[in-house]
Amino acid sequence: MSKTYTTIQGDMWDLIAYKVYGNESYMTNLLEANEQYKDISVFPAGVVLVCPEITSQRSRIAPPWKG
């Protein structure tokens, strides 16, 4: 079952991944689970994101905007 995370003003994908999973490289998992917010870089307060369960260790990759 997926958990949720409610953003605070200024949250960014990598920071949220670090807060939720302890590693910013899981931001891709967050992006995939919350595609409706993919165009947001810096979140306002109050956005509820789905935080999928991580089943395997993912290798560290560059964020989508660095591609």
C-alpha positions as CSV (number, residue, x, y, z in Angstrom):
1,M,0.0,0.0,0.0
2,S,1.3,3.4,-0.9
3,K,1.8,6.2,1.6
4,T,1.3,9.9,0.9
5,Y,3.3,13.0,1.5
6,T,1.9,16.5,1.9
7,T,4.2,19.1,0.6
8,I,5.4,22.2,2.4
9,Q,6.2,25.4,0.6
10,G,9.5,25.1,-1.3
11,D,9.7,21.2,-1.4
12,M,11.3,19.8,-4.5
13,W,11.3,16.3,-5.9
14,D,14.7,15.4,-4.7
15,L,14.1,16.8,-1.2
16,I,10.8,14.9,-0.9
17,A,12.5,11.6,-2.0
18,Y,15.1,12.2,0.6
19,K,12.5,12.9,3.3
20,V,10.4,9.9,2.4
21,Y,13.0,7.3,1.4
22,G,16.2,8.6,2.8
23,N,17.8,8.9,-0.7
24,E,17.1,11.5,-3.4
25,S,17.7,9.1,-6.2
26,Y,14.1,7.7,-5.6
27,M,12.7,11.0,-7.0
28,T,12.0,9.1,-10.3
29,N,9.7,6.8,-8.4
30,L,7.8,9.7,-7.1
31,L,7.6,11.4,-10.5
32,E,6.3,8.2,-12.1
33,A,3.6,7.8,-9.3
34,N,2.5,11.5,-9.6
35,E,2.7,12.3,-13.3
36,Q,0.0,15.0,-12.9
37,Y,2.6,17.1,-11.1
38,K,5.6,16.4,-13.3
39,D,5.9,20.0,-14.5
40,I,6.3,21.4,-10.9
41,S,9.8,21.9,-9.8
42,V,9.1,23.8,-6.5
43,F,5.9,22.8,-4.8
44,P,3.5,25.0,-2.9
45,A,2.2,23.8,0.4
46,G,-0.6,21.3,0.6
47,V,0.0,19.1,-2.5
48,V,-0.7,15.4,-1.6
49,L,1.7,13.1,-3.4
50,V,1.6,9.3,-3.6
51,C,4.7,7.7,-2.3
52,P,5.0,4.2,-3.8
53,E,6.6,1.3,-2.0
54,I,10.1,0.7,-3.1
55,T,10.7,-2.9,-4.0
56,S,14.3,-2.9,-5.2
57,Q,17.4,-0.7,-5.0
58,R,17.5,1.7,-7.9
59,S,20.8,3.0,-9.2
60,R,21.5,6.7,-9.0
61,I,20.5,8.5,-12.2
62,A,20.4,12.1,-13.2
63,P,17.1,14.0,-12.7
64,P,15.0,14.4,-15.9
65,W,15.8,18.1,-16.3
66,K,19.5,17.3,-16.6
67,G,19.0,15.0,-19.5
